Amino acid sequence: MAGSLTNQVALVTGGSRGIGRAICQALDAEGTRIIVHYHRNRAAAEAVAATLQSPTLVQADVRSTDSIRYMVESLDDNSLDILVNNAGVWKPTPLGSTSEALLDEILQTNLKGMFWLTQAALPKLRDGARIVSISSTAGRVGIAGGRSLYGATKAAVDSLTKSWALELAARGIRVNAVAPGYVETDMTAAHLGDPATRERALSRHPLGRLGTTEDVAKVVTFLCTDAAKFMTGQSLNVSGGFVI
């Protein structure tokens, strides 16, 4: 499949680390020119860029509509073939102790930011473009640990994916999502660093291991290629059997 996306342009949000980094590298391996979005950590974004063929770095706080607008405007005449909505936060919001500020941060990052960026980028998306959003199996099952709001935002991602697929079909734009289970990243390191938590997570994976960022990135890449050209409105479960 190498080179299957040659000369195409992809904007990947949250591309400086974890799953976003792996997506940038997987798409780059297929010949895609990557626009790496980051929020605060420019050094991490530059480290990713150093592994890519012809990257562009863009900065934005996806919680801010103004920041998103400035970022999209900075793309100038660049048209997009691929938009990957990956930026997100994963924090506990237990009932009884969650602040309004934390609630707003999760809603604005995981849901409002995704919606607003997709809307702002729409004029730059070519007919036949692909949108892939990172969802989660947390949007499909109840989850312990007070992460109900995170799960709710990911259920919303799946819902938006279905509706946008219908809304944008006339332009040939395919809209899909990828729903990982437990994936080992720096964002989950503290949670999975607890031996008991890690063992519980492993015990719920029939394939006997946790996911890697590359596992997710390969499925995102597949959805961007012609191998998936008759797929839209889907949210693919990439969880090693954690959710079936």
VENKA-V337385 format. One record per backbone hydrogen bond with DSSP energy under -0.5 kcal/mol. NH is the residue of the N-H (numbers start at 1). CO is the residue of the C=O. Records with the same first field share a line. If there is no record, write none. Layout:
NH = CO, CO
This chain:
3 = 29
4 = 1
5 = 30
6 = 3
7 = 31
8 = 5
10 = 33
11 = 82
12 = 10, 35
13 = 11, 84
15 = 12, 37
17 = 14
20 = 17
21 = 17
22 = 18
23 = 19
24 = 20
25 = 21
26 = 22
27 = 23
28 = 24
29 = 25
30 = 26, 27
31 = 28
32 = 27
33 = 8
34 = 32
35 = 10
36 = 34, 56
37 = 12, 35
38 = 58
42 = 40
45 = 41
46 = 42
47 = 43
48 = 44
49 = 45
50 = 46
51 = 48
52 = 49
56 = 34
58 = 36
60 = 38
62 = 60
64 = 61
65 = 63
68 = 64
69 = 65
70 = 66
71 = 67
72 = 68
73 = 69
74 = 70
75 = 71, 72
76 = 73
78 = 75
80 = 124
81 = 9
82 = 9
83 = 130
84 = 11
85 = 83, 132
86 = 84
93 = 146
97 = 94
98 = 94
103 = 99
104 = 100
105 = 101
106 = 102
107 = 103
108 = 104
109 = 105
110 = 106
111 = 107
112 = 107
113 = 108
115 = 111
116 = 112
117 = 113
118 = 114
119 = 115
120 = 116
121 = 117
122 = 118
124 = 121
125 = 121, 122
126 = 80
128 = 171
129 = 126
130 = 81
131 = 174
132 = 83
133 = 176
134 = 85
135 = 133, 178
137 = 180
139 = 136
140 = 137
141 = 137
151 = 147
152 = 148
153 = 149
154 = 150
155 = 151
156 = 152
157 = 153
158 = 154
159 = 155
160 = 156
161 = 157
162 = 158
163 = 159
164 = 160
165 = 161
166 = 162
167 = 163
168 = 164
169 = 166
171 = 168
172 = 169
173 = 168
174 = 129, 172
176 = 131
177 = 234
178 = 133
179 = 236
180 = 135, 178
181 = 238
184 = 211
185 = 183
189 = 185
192 = 188
193 = 189
194 = 191
195 = 193
198 = 194
199 = 195
200 = 196
201 = 197
202 = 198
203 = 199
204 = 200, 201
205 = 202
206 = 204
207 = 240
208 = 205
211 = 182
216 = 212
217 = 213
218 = 214
219 = 215
220 = 216
221 = 217
222 = 218
223 = 219
224 = 220, 221
225 = 221, 222
228 = 225
229 = 226
231 = 228
233 = 175
236 = 177
238 = 179, 236
242 = 239
